[in-house]
Amino acid sequence: MQDLAAPPHCRYFEAGVCRSCTFIETPIDAQLRVKQERCAELLPGIPAAAWLAPVSGGVAGFRNRAKLAVGGVAGAVTLGILDRGGAGIDLTECLIHEPEIQAVIPALAGFVNASGLAPYSVPRRRGELKYVHVTVSPAGELMVRFVVRSEQGLGVIRARVDELRELLPQAAVISVNLLPEHKAVLEGDREEPLVGSALAMELGEGLAPVTLYLRPQSFFQTNTRVALALYEQAATWVDGVGPASLWDLYCGVGGFALFTARSGAGTQRDVLGVELSEQAIRSAERSAAEAGIPARFLAGDATEFALAAAPDDLPEFVVVNPPRRGIGETLADWLEGSGIAHVIYSSCNPESLARDLERMPSFVVREARLFDMFPHTGHLEVAVLLERRA
Ligand SMILES: C[S@@+](CC[C@H](N)C(=O)[O-])C[C@H]1O[C@@H](n2cnc3c(N)ncnc32)[C@H](O)[C@@H]1O
């Protein structure tokens, strides 16, 4: 285990104004132990010896994305969270965000104040600006997104975009998201790009990093260092088996597909990623083309894709990394009956993972690993390497 350091001091937690990091006062090694025990309890079929040492997510500065709720009043906004009454709580110094995010929050608040945009008031259902989302790349570039209620908010940000670019030259992507409804969600369907289209997330060091392209509405793992460890673990597991063909289902912008295809380059490994979001697929294709990685990508529903495949087209290896709900009964049953010999299941929800694995009794867990993608919270990522019983 890494990062045995004492817990960091969070002044917002200590003052009782933000309790999002429920376990921030628990040393990180104890947090990892509790998460590991929870995984072992939920997944009793995994022998103790199969668990590799957990990958720590760090104690501070690990989150690549801030979702800042806008509170206060026009000209004097807060960026952070809202209390139960809808009043804004400023979290400028929230220590879980990567330092480049912390550094720009005051400038963003200044920009919003100068714009005169009124924060959206949840209890009064009035106002315009709901959230500011900021994502940082490993190179320190930013994606900044404003979530507004109406065209008026869009117009104000659009008119001031040059000012924002001057203020934040590292903002490679700036966009506005429209969320007209009074809903407890972080963003709406419509995105208006103002600057750039994708944030380059360069993963890995040395001669051959892989650059993933994050677009405003695509999913990206929130802890960049842990994401890299996860993709590298998957590539190691896949290389240990050496399959000629692999599907990466729920591939997002392509992390698993690109890393496993790259590690198999020079062999006959045929890798195909499948993902619902067409934008994410375009990003994955761009990454593959730029890095010369022989992986293909397809937009579609993972379960429908698998069920429609002809028996001769099935791969030797499947990676699945679904949303919290898991892969569900249909895909789990299909994998169980497919004859496919190896599966990696990477999950952000050990409950749905346990449920899905129960429907796949032909597989045994060869190795498993906890990835602490969300330190100081009860959330975790867990990946398992499954092998069909002989
Ligand atoms: C947990 S994310 C994993 C993404 C990717 N593997 C990664 O490492 O970034 C789950 C992904 O599944 C996609 N998704 C959701 N439902 C899907 C479905 N029915 N079929 C295919 N992809 C789906 C989401 O758009 C999201 O990109």
The ligand as a MOL file (V3000), in Angstrom:
LIG
                    3D

  0  0  0     0  0            999 V3000
M  V30 BEGIN CTAB
M  V30 COUNTS 27 29 0 0 0
M  V30 BEGIN ATOM
M  V30 1 C -17.7420 3.6680 -16.2460 0
M  V30 2 S -17.7360 4.3800 -17.8450 0 CHG=1
M  V30 3 C -16.3040 3.5800 -18.4930 0
M  V30 4 C -15.6730 4.2320 -19.6720 0
M  V30 5 C -14.2920 3.7220 -20.0710 0
M  V30 6 N -14.1620 2.2950 -19.9860 0
M  V30 7 C -13.1970 4.4100 -19.2930 0
M  V30 8 O -12.3420 3.7810 -18.6990 0
M  V30 9 O -13.1970 5.6520 -19.2930 0 CHG=-1
M  V30 10 C -19.0620 3.6090 -18.6130 0
M  V30 11 C -19.2710 3.9750 -20.0630 0
M  V30 12 O -20.3610 3.1840 -20.5590 0
M  V30 13 C -21.0730 3.9450 -21.5090 0
M  V30 14 N -22.3930 3.2950 -21.6130 0
M  V30 15 C -23.4790 3.4530 -20.8310 0
M  V30 16 N -24.4610 2.6180 -21.2110 0
M  V30 17 C -23.9870 1.9070 -22.2620 0
M  V30 18 C -24.5320 0.8870 -23.0800 0
M  V30 19 N -25.7600 0.4380 -22.8860 0
M  V30 20 N -23.7700 0.3680 -24.0610 0
M  V30 21 C -22.5060 0.8310 -24.2820 0
M  V30 22 N -21.9330 1.8020 -23.5280 0
M  V30 23 C -22.6700 2.3340 -22.5280 0
M  V30 24 C -21.0470 5.3420 -20.9410 0
M  V30 25 O -21.2780 6.2900 -21.9730 0
M  V30 26 C -19.6320 5.4100 -20.3550 0
M  V30 27 O -18.7290 5.9210 -21.3000 0
M  V30 END ATOM
M  V30 BEGIN BOND
M  V30 1 1 1 2
M  V30 2 1 2 3
M  V30 3 1 2 10
M  V30 4 1 3 4
M  V30 5 1 4 5
M  V30 6 1 5 6
M  V30 7 1 5 7
M  V30 8 2 7 8
M  V30 9 1 7 9
M  V30 10 1 10 11
M  V30 11 1 11 12
M  V30 12 1 11 26
M  V30 13 1 12 13
M  V30 14 1 13 14
M  V30 15 1 13 24
M  V30 16 1 14 15
M  V30 17 1 14 23
M  V30 18 2 15 16
M  V30 19 1 16 17
M  V30 20 1 17 18
M  V30 21 2 17 23
M  V30 22 1 18 19
M  V30 23 2 18 20
M  V30 24 1 20 21
M  V30 25 2 21 22
M  V30 26 1 22 23
M  V30 27 1 24 25
M  V30 28 1 24 26
M  V30 29 1 26 27
M  V30 END BOND
M  V30 END CTAB
M  END
